[in-house]
Amino acid sequence: MHDFLPVVFGSLPVVLALAVMLALAVFWVYEFALLMRCREDQFPSPRDKMMWVAAFVFANVLGAVAYWWWKKMGNQTDSWVRDDPDRRDEPPIP
């Protein structure tokens, strides 16, 4: 009964591959949940949320990484403009 465990889990590359796949799946689910929690008026365009859902579905992990990067870059630019006392009166960078 326990003879199959070393065959299946004894190989380090298989275990590492499974760990990476699990981490990517958790990342995808987490980012998708964040996307679903956002309201449509929080996006620049009314159809942006639908576009991101399509990116998640068709591009899978690549879509989740693109959404994460888009959030990170958008938040970084906005906070940088707000925090700089010399640039507070200027409009935000598009």
N, C-alpha and C positions, 0 to 999 in steps of 0.2 A: 504494500500500500504506500509506503513512504519512498519507494524506489524512484518515482517519477519526479520528486521535488528537486534533487540535484540536477536532473536533466533540464527541467524547465527553469528553475531559479538559480542554478549554479553558475550560469554564465553571466559575467559582469556586464557585457554590452547589452544583453537582453534586459537586465534589471535597470540599467541606466536609461535605455530607450523607453521603458515603461514609465520610469520616473519623469522623464522629460515630457512624454505624452500626457501624463496625468497633470503635470504643472501647466502645460499649455491649455488643457481642457478646463482647468480651474480658472485660469486667466481669462479664457474666452467667456465662460459663464459669468464671471464677476463683471467684466466690462459690458456684456450684453445686459445684465441686470441694471447697471448704472445707466445705460442708454435708455432702457425702458422706463426708468424712474423719471427721466427728464421730460418736461412738458415741451410741446412743439414750439411755443413762443420763446424758448430758451436758445433756439438755434437761429442763425442769421437768416435763413429762408424757411418758409413754411413746409417745404418738401425735403428739407435736410434730414429730418429724423427717418423718413421713409428710405432715403438714399443710404443712410448709415445701416439700417436694418438689412437692406439688400447687400451691402458690402460685407456685413457679418455673415449672412447666409451663403453667399456665393464665393467669397474670398476666405472664409473661415478665420483662421488665426491671423492671416495677413490683414483682414478687415479689422479685427480687434486691435492689432498693433497700430494700424493707421488711426483708428479712433482714439486710442490712448495718446498717440503722438499729437493729434489735432487738439485734444483737450489740454495737454501739457503746454504746447506752444501758445495756444490762445490765452490761457491763464497767466503764463509768464509775461506775455506782452502787455496784457491789461494791468497787471499788478506793477509792472515796471513803470508804466506811464503814470499811474496813480501815485506811486511812492516817491517819484522824483519831484521835489518842490518847485523846480524851475519849469516843469512841463505840465503842471496840473491844469492849466487853462487851455492847453492845446487839445484838439480833438484826438481821439484814439487812432492809432495806426491801423489801417484796414488790413 
